[in-house]
Amino acid sequence: MNLRWRRHSALAWILGAAVALSGWVMASAEDLGTAAVTETLESFRQLAVLDLDVAGAVWMSDGVYDAWHDATNSLRSVDCGSFWLVHVLPLAGRANGAPYGALYSPWLGGLFSFGMDQNAATVTSMALEFAANAVVTASDPTALARALMDSIRLGAAAFDGLGGAPTGTEIAKATRTELTSRAKKYASTLTSAYDNSRTGRAVESTLLDLAEGEFPGALSLLEDEAEPWIASLTPVWLSSSGGRTIVVLGSSYQPLNLAWIEFDDVAKAHVASVSLIKLFDRVVTRGGEET
């Protein structure tokens, strides 16, 4: 089965799934007000990965949709241009009874904040700011974890600083240009994970093993992780140099968990090592080493 189709199928499957996140990142499920915000954010995010325009048309008022279209217009022709939305952290809150939320990409360092109507069913305002530098390189899983944690801290602080919903819809041209630059650079790291190259086929083979509940060799490190997380894993970062190919798997189902997969032979789809990254907790590499 084609990886892109499998990935879209997985997205459809988890559209209605509950999003499991750390309490400081996401609203409590017992708080029905902010829970409604996170449900809207998650539904919007899932659809935006597949089609930026359709997501805007479904969830946004006309004025906000126009601003969203302008902000993301140049990404529509870029392969993997919307895939930064695969791994983002949703944040939610209410101020003076008005719901608002945000999607934060630790990879882009970008915080898209959204105001909503009283039912948290329609996005009525929007803003974009960059709280951190983009994360596009990492020498090892621990270095990646540190970079992402630093980014997330800055993103959470930026969200806390909002104090309420954004009041406008327009995004400045310079900010739109920066989004395009960061998103294109990020997308360029992912392209070979989704094409029919040896790397793409190796990634597809690995995802197929995981989807079928098979954990050969170093992949056994992931065997005890939550099945919904395993089922929703998709490439969120890739690096290849000097015969060493790294693909990082993640999803917004549990955005603080990532799997760092190192191939020593992509032609044979042979996984040399696996590191389980649990942000703000630990990094464990097969063999028991913890950092």
Phi and psi in degrees as a GROMACS rama.xvg file:
@    title "Ramachandran Plot"
@    xaxis  label "Phi"
@    yaxis  label "Psi"
@TYPE xy
-60.1204  135.85  ASN-2
-59.9285  -42.1211  LEU-3
-62.7245  -40.5581  ARG-4
-67.421  -41.7032  TRP-5
-60.622  -41.006  ARG-6
-64.6574  -42.443  ARG-7
-65.9579  -36.8087  HIS-8
-63.3492  -41.3548  SER-9
-63.5136  -40.2912  ALA-10
-61.7447  -41.9196  LEU-11
-64.5915  -38.0927  ALA-12
-64.0713  -39.6166  TRP-13
-94.0369  7.13621  ILE-14
-55.024  -40.0551  LEU-15
-97.7518  6.92283  GLY-16
-75.0007  149.425  ALA-17
-69.8369  144.03  ALA-18
-95.2097  118.343  VAL-19
-97.7263  111.828  ALA-20
-135.703  163.272  LEU-21
-62.3496  146.671  SER-22
-59.4762  -34.2684  GLY-23
-74.442  -18.9514  TRP-24
-88.48  -38.5424  VAL-25
-128.65  155.345  MET-26
-65.2722  150.311  ALA-27
-63.8255  140.545  SER-28
-64.3401  -18.932  ALA-29
-79.2275  -16.9972  GLU-30
-89.5453  94.6392  ASP-31
-62.8828  -27.9772  LEU-32
-64.8126  -52.9528  GLY-33
-77.165  -24.7644  THR-34
-61.7743  -37.5194  ALA-35
-63.3858  -36.7678  ALA-36
-63.3905  -46.8522  VAL-37
-66.5129  -34.1894  THR-38
-63.9305  -42.8651  GLU-39
-65.1468  -44.1299  THR-40
-59.8405  -43.134  LEU-41
-68.114  -42.0957  GLU-42
-63.9702  -42.3236  SER-43
-61.9544  -46.056  PHE-44
-60.1912  -46.6957  ARG-45
-59.1009  -42.3751  GLN-46
-73.2947  -35.9227  LEU-47
-65.9102  -31.9348  ALA-48
-60.3113  -37.5125  VAL-49
-83.4872  -39.1436  LEU-50
-157.713  107.865  ASP-51
-59.909  -42.4709  LEU-52
-67.3693  -45.2397  ASP-53
-62.0137  -42.1547  VAL-54
-59.7536  -43.7305  ALA-55
-63.6042  -41.717  GLY-56
-65.0677  -34.8414  ALA-57
-76.863  -42.5418  VAL-58
-107.096  -8.51374  TRP-59
-114.431  148.504  MET-60
-68.776  164.75  SER-61
-57.0422  -46.7659  ASP-62
-64.4333  -38.5822  GLY-63
-71.9219  -38.3122  VAL-64
-58.8369  -42.8094  TYR-65
-60.2913  -42.6623  ASP-66
-67.4374  -40.1902  ALA-67
-62.3406  -44.2725  TRP-68
-60.592  -44.3871  HIS-69
-63.917  -41.2428  ASP-70
-68.4071  -32.6135  ALA-71
-110.164  7.04683  THR-72
-56.2844  -45.1999  ASN-73
-71.7405  -12.2786  SER-74
-84.3062  -13.0107  LEU-75
-68.2401  -25.3392  ARG-76
-97.5251  3.71954  SER-77
-100.103  123.857  VAL-78
-61.3254  128.891  ASP-79
69.6117  15.2103  CYS-80
-63.0394  -25.0107  GLY-81
-103.12  4.83673  SER-82
-74.8514  -10.6034  PHE-83
-63.7513  -17.7262  TRP-84
-78.8397  -8.6948  LEU-85
-64.6471  -39.0377  VAL-86
-125.049  87.5282  HIS-87
-131.609  164.462  VAL-88
-108.927  120.145  LEU-89
-82.0818  138.802  PRO-90
-127.488  147.702  LEU-91
-142.928  150.863  ALA-92
-165.138  175.419  GLY-93
-136.899  140.718  ARG-94
-135.278  123.189  ALA-95
54.887  37.2021  ASN-96
81.6814  -6.25814  GLY-97
-96.301  127.91  ALA-98
-79.2503  145.769  PRO-99
-153.525  162.14  TYR-100
-159.939  -176.847  GLY-101
-155.55  156.381  ALA-102
-115.389  121.291  LEU-103
-112.605  124.354  TYR-104
-97.7111  111.231  SER-105
-68.743  -19.5165  PRO-106
-75.1005  -43.7747  TRP-107
-89.7273  -18.4728  LEU-108
71.4783  19.198  GLY-109
-103.155  134.362  GLY-110
-113.169  107.424  LEU-111
-91.092  114.312  PHE-112
-106.75  146.979  SER-113
-135.152  131.973  PHE-114
-91.4907  152.336  GLY-115
-135.049  162.774  MET-116
-70.4478  174.94  ASP-117
-60.8965  -25.4378  GLN-118
-92.0045  2.70306  ASN-119
54.9466  34.1932  ALA-120
-105.098  -18.7712  ALA-121
-137.549  134.502  THR-122
-78.9632  123.706  VAL-123
-113.055  -11.5869  THR-124
-153.701  163.279  SER-125
-157.294  149.792  MET-126
-150.625  157.87  ALA-127
-136.052  131.119  LEU-128
-139.672  158.755  GLU-129
-108.145  115.374  PHE-130
-93.6424  -17.2509  ALA-131
-151.765  166.161  ALA-132
-71.2745  154.955  ASN-133
-68.367  146.28  ALA-134
-103.036  106.026  VAL-135
-125.334  -9.84248  VAL-136
-135.393  152.935  THR-137
-164.353  136.202  ALA-138
-85.9031  -23.7715  SER-139
-160.729  169.131  ASP-140
-61.7763  -33.6376  PRO-141
-68.575  -40.9195  THR-142
-63.5014  -40.0843  ALA-143
-64.0997  -43.6878  LEU-144
-59.5483  -43.7557  ALA-145
-64.2291  -42.5558  ARG-146
-63.6074  -43.2042  ALA-147
-69.2425  -38.4873  LEU-148
-64.9268  -41.1749  MET-149
-60.5297  -42.8481  ASP-150
-63.1344  -44.2704  SER-151
-64.5915  -40.8159  ILE-152
-58.7891  -44.1725  ARG-153
-67.4149  -37.7796  LEU-154
-65.3892  -41.9156  GLY-155
-64.8253  -39.2622  ALA-156
-65.2939  -40.0775  ALA-157
-63.9202  -39.5888  ALA-158
-65.4802  -44.0222  PHE-159
-59.6446  -34.1321  ASP-160
-72.6726  -14.664  GLY-161
-63.3249  -44.3776  LEU-162
70.7541  3.32993  GLY-163
159.996  -174.402  GLY-164
-69.778  148.044  ALA-165
-62.5242  151.534  PRO-166
-98.9961  -11.2706  THR-167
-121.842  -169.927  GLY-168
-130.302  -27.5339  THR-169
-73.9043  140.664  GLU-170
-114.538  127.677  ILE-171
-58.501  149.06  ALA-172
-57.1867  -40.965  LYS-173
-62.5418  -37.2711  ALA-174
-70.572  -39.7587  THR-175
-62.8493  -40.5969  ARG-176
-64.0798  -40.019  THR-177
-66.3046  -39.4794  GLU-178
-59.6022  -46.6686  LEU-179
-59.6104  -45.7314  THR-180
-61.0386  -48.0034  SER-181
-68.5068  -42.8982  ARG-182
-66.481  -39.3878  ALA-183
-65.6882  -41.5554  LYS-184
-65.0494  -41.4459  LYS-185
-64.7076  -44.9861  TYR-186
-60.4057  -34.3605  ALA-187
-64.5538  -24.9501  SER-188
-75.9598  -18.9499  THR-189
-98.7873  -17.6502  LEU-190
-52.7401  -46.6067  THR-191
-70.8798  -10.9125  SER-192
-79.5136  -16.7422  ALA-193
-117.446  0.709933  TYR-194
-97.3591  -169.827  ASP-195
-98.4571  25.4642  ASN-196
-76.3644  175.497  SER-197
-60.5449  -38.8277  ARG-198
-64.1343  -46.2002  THR-199
-59.3722  -41.3543  GLY-200
-68.4415  -35.1911  ARG-201
-66.4921  -41.6422  ALA-202
-63.9336  -44.5276  VAL-203
-61.047  -42.1176  GLU-204
-62.2448  -41.0885  SER-205
-66.3251  -44.5736  THR-206
-63.5991  -35.3844  LEU-207
-65.3415  -42.2762  LEU-208
-56.9034  -47.6967  ASP-209
-64.5336  -42.2358  LEU-210
-63.1179  -30.8416  ALA-211
-90.7548  6.85583  GLU-212
74.9526  25.7534  GLY-213
-108.26  134.243  GLU-214
-132.124  66.9149  PHE-215
-70.0652  149.107  PRO-216
53.9876  -131.767  GLY-217
-64.9116  -20.8019  ALA-218
-65.4256  -12.895  LEU-219
-60.7049  -19.0632  SER-220
-59.7716  -26.4901  LEU-221
-93.4168  -1.88599  LEU-222
-60.1522  -33.4491  GLU-223
-93.9025  5.44943  ASP-224
-77.9311  163.223  GLU-225
-61.0399  132.863  ALA-226
-58.9427  -42.0197  GLU-227
-61.3701  -35.0204  PRO-228
-67.1969  -45.9121  TRP-229
-57.5291  -44.3239  ILE-230
-66.1895  -27.4187  ALA-231
-97.2696  0.492711  SER-232
-62.7922  140.103  LEU-233
-152.514  155.775  THR-234
-62.1525  130.949  PRO-235
-122.734  -4.80332  VAL-236
-167.252  145.358  TRP-237
-147.997  142.618  LEU-238
-142.168  137.699  SER-239
-142.605  120.81  SER-240
-163.864  145.87  SER-241
57.6718  35.5053  GLY-242
76.8665  6.29764  GLY-243
-114.373  119.068  ARG-244
-116.959  124.906  THR-245
-116.347  130.135  ILE-246
-124.272  132.739  VAL-247
-104.362  127.335  VAL-248
-104.281  140.409  LEU-249
-163.468  -179.822  GLY-250
-164.119  167.977  SER-251
-84.67  0.764253  SER-252
-64.801  -47.3735  TYR-253
-133.891  81.3354  GLN-254
-69.1933  -10.5765  PRO-255
-89.2361  0.0926027  LEU-256
-113.513  134.699  ASN-257
-140.12  152.524  LEU-258
-116.931  119.274  ALA-259
-94.7603  112.891  TRP-260
-110.84  123.894  ILE-261
-110.343  123.709  GLU-262
-98.5476  133.909  PHE-263
-101.693  -8.75121  ASP-264
-152.891  93.1126  ASP-265
-69.2214  -27.3023  VAL-266
-60.7981  -34.6492  ALA-267
-101.175  4.63815  LYS-268
53.0392  38.3172  ALA-269
-89.2324  121.535  HIS-270
-88.2098  119.193  VAL-271
-84.0391  -39.2649  ALA-272
-155.351  157.897  SER-273
-135.745  135.084  VAL-274
-121.038  131.796  SER-275
-96.7052  114.782  LEU-276
-98.5029  118.269  ILE-277
-116.022  98.3843  LYS-278
-57.7973  138.728  LEU-279
67.0278  17.2637  PHE-280
-136.429  -74.7513  ASP-281
-164.712  166.396  ARG-282
-124.322  123.44  VAL-283
-121.522  128.546  VAL-284
-107.474  142.737  THR-285
-52.3408  128.378  ARG-286
118.612  -10.6276  GLY-287
95.8994  -0.989916  GLY-288
-72.0296  129.469  GLU-289
-117.156  143.349  GLU-290
